Amino acid sequence: MTARTLRYLIAALGIGILWLVCCTQADARSPFWRPRPAPPPYSFSVEDENGNSLVTFSKDGRTFLLGEPGLRYNIRVRNPSGQRVEAVVSVDGRDAMSGQPGDYVNQRGYVIPAYGSLLVEGFRRSLEEVAAFRFTSPEDSYSARMGTPQNVGLIGVAFFPERARPPAPVIRRPRPLPRPAPLSGDYAGDGRGSRDSENDRVAPSAPMKRSAPAPASEGRADSAARSRAEAKGSYQNDLGPSGSVNNLGTEFGESHESVVSSVSFERASATHPALLSTLRYDDAGGLSARGIDVSAYRYGRLDQDDPQAFPVSRFAQPPP
């Protein structure tokens, strides 16, 4: 190998290394090459009153849940992240906290601690009790009775992480100035002692007052309207292949004790949730009409006309 060939090889190697360094820096600056952030880890599921998760199916990018008339259910909301999160829950298009039409911008939800979960057991009636979630016919659902039957058959949860607060600054109080030594002329020898003028006194440092944090902004009117318009498409009820609506809804059931308390929470974004998750539900006939095979997952309740050795009720019922 001649010296000229060796110089060519060294030059080619240098150009290759320079090109690789430039491409690496360009990839770091270009958003096209940046990896997409992972979706938030928040989630929710639907359980029966014994804590068993109800069966779900996936079809066409949507999740469907198999329900049954008369079955009471709860919504389990999970927060596996290291910071608190607010969950605004909507059932059949009605807010589970206030009962008003679902609006995650202006409605407030439940605060879930870091690495924790929360069980939403019904429409909240007060800080001490809820009205149980229970599957029923669409016309008897709470949403239909409140004037919004078009949203029956859908459960949604909007997740808002908490705004990160900067650490409080360390405030050091100034050291008091040394008291000046009394002058000899201040003592007259008559026992009256020293006489300090008002200008010689050092006032104690007043405690610093911290201003209260401003309330969380609910966003401008146009932002709220735009957010509600975006959510409207996600909360609309879908039709089956035959054009039939859902066979199930959620009623405003019996009262149950469920104690909560109010806490302060500031959203990282007042109008845009980090995750908007929805779940559609229906009975076996409604899911079959959508092309979902539920034959292996029916709840297996016997016909009410047939004798039953083990009744459905858990406890003895009084005679009529």
C-alpha positions in Angstrom: 0.0 0.0 0.0 1.5 3.3 -1.1 1.6 6.4 1.0 -0.9 8.1 -1.3 -3.5 5.3 -0.9 -3.0 5.5 2.9 -3.7 9.2 2.9 -6.9 8.6 0.9 -8.1 6.0 3.4 -7.4 8.3 6.3 -9.2 11.2 4.6 -12.2 9.0 3.9 -12.3 7.8 7.5 -12.2 11.3 8.8 -15.1 12.4 6.5 -17.1 9.4 7.7 -16.6 10.2 11.3 -17.5 13.9 10.7 -20.7 12.9 8.8 -21.7 10.6 11.7 -21.2 13.3 14.3 -23.2 15.8 12.2 -26.1 13.3 11.7 -26.1 12.6 15.5 -26.4 16.3 16.4 -29.1 16.8 13.7 -31.1 13.9 15.1 -30.9 15.4 18.6 -32.2 18.7 17.4 -34.8 17.5 14.9 -38.2 16.7 16.3 -38.7 14.1 13.6 -36.1 11.8 15.1 -37.1 12.3 18.7 -38.9 9.3 20.2 -42.5 9.9 21.0 -43.3 10.2 24.7 -45.0 7.2 26.2 -48.8 7.6 26.9 -49.7 8.4 30.5 -50.0 5.3 32.6 -53.4 6.2 34.1 -56.3 3.7 33.6 -59.7 2.6 34.8 -61.7 -0.5 34.9 -65.3 -1.6 35.9 -65.9 -4.0 38.7 -68.9 -5.7 40.3 -69.7 -5.1 43.9 -67.5 -8.0 44.9 -64.4 -6.5 43.2 -64.4 -8.8 40.2 -63.5 -7.0 36.9 -66.2 -7.2 34.2 -65.4 -8.8 30.9 -64.2 -6.4 28.1 -63.7 -6.8 24.3 -61.7 -4.9 21.8 -63.1 -4.1 18.3 -62.1 -1.5 15.7 -59.9 0.3 18.2 -62.6 0.6 20.9 -63.2 -1.2 24.1 -66.6 -2.7 24.9 -67.8 -4.0 28.3 -70.4 -6.8 28.8 -73.1 -5.7 31.3 -76.3 -7.2 32.6 -79.5 -5.5 33.7 -79.7 -5.1 37.4 -76.0 -5.6 38.0 -74.4 -3.1 40.3 -70.9 -1.9 39.3 -68.1 0.4 40.5 -65.4 2.2 38.6 -61.8 1.6 39.7 -59.4 4.5 38.7 -55.7 3.8 39.0 -52.8 6.2 39.2 -49.4 4.4 38.9 -47.4 7.7 38.6 -45.4 9.4 41.2 -47.6 12.5 41.4 -51.2 13.2 42.3 -53.8 13.2 39.5 -57.4 14.5 39.2 -59.9 12.1 37.6 -63.2 13.5 36.2 -65.6 10.6 35.7 -68.5 10.7 33.4 -71.2 8.0 33.1 -73.7 8.1 30.2 -72.6 11.7 29.5 -73.4 12.8 33.1 -70.7 13.9 35.6 -70.4 11.4 38.4 -69.7 14.1 40.9 -72.3 16.7 40.1 -74.8 14.9 37.9 -74.5 17.7 35.3 -73.7 17.1 31.6 -70.1 15.9 31.3 -67.7 18.8 31.0 -64.2 18.1 32.3 -63.1 21.7 31.9 -65.5 23.2 34.4 -66.3 20.1 36.5 -63.9 19.0 39.2 -63.2 15.3 40.0 -61.5 13.0 42.4 -57.9 13.4 43.5 -55.9 10.2 43.5 -52.6 10.0 45.4 -49.4 8.9 43.8 -49.2 5.1 43.2 -52.8 4.8 44.4 -56.3 4.0 43.2 -59.9 5.1 43.9 -63.2 3.3 43.7 -66.1 5.4 42.4 -69.2 3.7 43.6 -72.0 5.9 42.2 -73.3 9.3 41.4 -72.3 11.5 44.3 -75.2 12.8 46.4 -73.1 14.4 49.1 -69.7 14.1 50.8 -71.0 11.1 52.7 -73.0 9.0 50.2 -73.5 8.1 46.6 -76.3 6.7 44.4 -75.1 3.3 43.2 -74.3 2.6 39.6 -76.6 -0.1 38.4 -77.3 -1.3 34.8 -80.9 -0.8 33.6 -82.8 -0.2 30.5 -81.9 3.0 28.5 -85.2 4.7 29.2 -84.8 4.2 32.9 -81.2 5.4 33.0 -80.3 8.5 35.0 -79.1 10.2 31.8 -82.3 9.6 29.9 -84.4 10.9 32.9 -82.2 14.0 33.0 -82.8 14.7 29.3 -79.6 13.3 27.6 -80.6 9.9 26.3 -78.2 10.2 23.3 -75.2 9.6 25.5 -76.3 6.3 27.2 -73.8 3.4 27.1 -70.5 5.2 27.6 -68.1 5.7 30.6 -65.3 8.2 30.3 -62.5 9.4 32.6 -60.4 12.6 32.0 -57.0 12.6 33.8 -55.4 15.9 34.9 -51.9 15.6 36.5 -51.1 18.2 39.2 -49.0 21.2 38.4 -45.5 20.9 39.8 -44.8 23.4 42.5 -41.3 25.0 42.7 -39.6 24.5 46.1 -40.2 27.2 48.6 -37.2 29.6 48.8 -35.2 29.7 52.0 -35.6 33.1 53.6 -32.9 34.3 56.0 -33.8 36.9 58.5 -31.3 39.8 58.8 -29.2 39.8 61.9 -30.1 42.6 64.4 -27.6 45.4 64.5 -25.5 45.6 67.7 -26.9 48.1 70.2 -24.6 51.2 70.5 -22.8 51.7 73.8 -24.3 54.3 76.0 -22.5 57.7 76.1 -21.1 59.0 79.3 -23.4 62.0 79.1 -26.4 59.8 79.3 -25.8 59.2 83.0 -26.5 62.2 85.1 -25.7 60.5 88.3 -29.2 61.0 89.5 -30.3 57.3 89.1 -32.5 57.9 86.1 -30.4 55.6 83.8 -29.8 55.9 80.1 -32.2 57.7 77.7 -32.4 56.2 74.2 -33.9 58.3 71.5 -36.5 56.9 69.2 -34.0 56.9 66.3 -31.6 54.6 68.2 -34.1 51.7 68.6 -33.9 48.8 66.1 -37.4 47.6 65.1 -37.8 43.8 65.1 -38.1 42.4 61.6 -41.7 41.9 60.6 -42.6 38.4 59.4 -42.8 38.1 55.7 -46.3 37.5 54.4 -46.7 35.0 51.6 -49.4 35.8 49.1 -52.1 33.1 48.7 -51.8 31.1 45.4 -54.1 32.3 42.7 -57.1 30.0 42.0 -56.7 27.6 39.1 -57.7 29.2 35.9 -60.6 27.5 34.1 -59.4 28.8 30.7 -60.9 31.3 28.4 -64.3 30.9 27.0 -63.1 30.0 23.5 -60.7 27.3 25.0 -63.5 25.8 27.0 -65.8 25.7 24.0 -63.2 24.1 21.9 -62.4 21.5 24.5 -66.1 20.6 24.9 -66.4 20.3 21.1 -63.4 17.9 21.0 -64.9 15.8 23.8 -68.3 15.7 22.2 -67.1 13.3 19.5 -65.6 11.0 22.1 -68.7 10.9 24.3 -71.3 10.4 21.6 -73.0 7.0 21.7 -72.4 4.8 18.7 -74.9 2.6 16.9 -74.7 -1.1 16.1 -74.6 -2.5 12.6 -78.4 -2.6 12.5 -78.7 1.0 13.6 -80.0 0.0 17.1 -79.0 2.0 20.1 -77.6 0.5 23.4 -79.7 -1.9 25.3 -78.2 -0.8 28.7 -78.0 2.4 30.7 -77.0 3.3 34.2 -79.6 4.2 36.8 -79.5 6.5 39.8 -79.5 3.6 42.2 -79.9 3.2 45.9 -77.8 5.2 48.4 -74.6 3.8 49.8 -72.1 5.3 52.2 -69.0 6.8 50.5 -67.2 9.4 52.5 -64.9 11.9 50.8 -63.4 15.3 51.6 -62.5 18.4 49.7 -58.8 19.1 49.0 -56.9 21.7 47.0 -55.5 20.7 43.6 -54.1 22.8 40.8 -54.1 21.2 37.3 -51.0 21.3 35.2 -53.4 22.3 32.4 -56.8 23.7 33.2 -58.4 22.7 29.9 -56.5 19.8 28.4 -56.4 16.5 30.2 -53.3 14.3 29.8 -55.5 11.3 28.9 -59.1 11.0 27.9 -60.1 7.3 28.2 -63.6 6.0 27.3 -65.3 2.6 27.5 -68.6 1.5 25.9 -70.9 -1.0 27.5 -73.9 -3.0 26.5 -75.6 -6.3 27.2 -74.9 -9.6 25.3 -77.5 -8.8 22.6 -76.1 -5.3 22.0 -72.5 -6.5 21.7 -73.5 -9.4 19.4 -75.2 -6.9 17.1 -71.8 -5.1 16.8 -70.2 -8.3 15.7 -68.6 -9.3 19.1 -68.8 -12.9 20.1 -69.8 -13.1 23.8 -71.1 -16.7 23.8 -68.3 -17.9 26.1 -68.7 -15.0 28.5 -72.4 -14.9 29.4 -73.0 -14.5 33.1 -74.9 -17.7 33.1 -77.9 -16.7 35.1 -80.7 -19.2 34.8 -84.1 -18.3 33.5 -86.1 -16.9 36.3 -88.9 -19.4 35.5 -86.6 -22.3 36.3 -86.0 -23.6 39.8 -82.8 -22.4 41.3 -80.9 -24.3 44.0 -78.6 -21.3 44.7 -80.5 -18.0 44.4 -78.7 -14.9 43.2 -79.2 -13.0 46.4 -76.3 -13.2 48.9 -78.5 -12.9 52.0 -81.9 -14.2 53.1 -84.7 -12.0 51.9 -87.8 -11.3 54.1 -91.1 -12.9 52.8 -93.5 -10.5 51.0 
